[in-house]
Amino acid sequence: RILSPDSVAMMRKNQVRELYSAGKKGKKGTGFGYTVAVTLEPEEAGNHRGKGSYGWGGAFGTMSWSDPENELVVVIMLQQPHGYTLREIEKLVSQAIIK
């Protein structure tokens, strides 16, 4: 089944206000929609995604995100603990975008 544009818009909208970015372990510049993290402010979030990007990382290195601002979808199926490799891939993808 294909989701309607309204459903996707609701899914990727920050549903928790400041809750996800608050506290010691909070992620500044990041919100949380229905089942996905949402990039509200890329610089604060410390990532290389466009504002409004949304996605999720799984156990041991899997990650996906959609970046409507840059018309980009990324799916990484890497079985390696989180860390340097995923951040480096995200940075390289961002640098490869031609506007």
RAZI-V622295 format. One record per backbone hydrogen bond with DSSP energy under -1.0 kcal/mol. NH is the residue of the N-H (numbers start at 0). CO is the residue of the C=O. If there is no record, write none. Layout:
nh:co
NH:CO
NH:CO
This chain:
nh:co
7:3
8:4
9:5
10:6
11:7
14:31
18:15
26:19
29:26
30:37
32:35
33:10
34:32
36:54
37:30
38:52
39:28
40:28
44:40
45:41
46:41
51:38
52:49
53:65
54:36
55:63
57:61
62:75
63:55
64:73
65:53
66:71
71:66
73:64
75:62
79:59
79:77
86:82
87:83
88:84
89:85
90:86
91:87
92:88
93:89
94:90
95:91
96:93
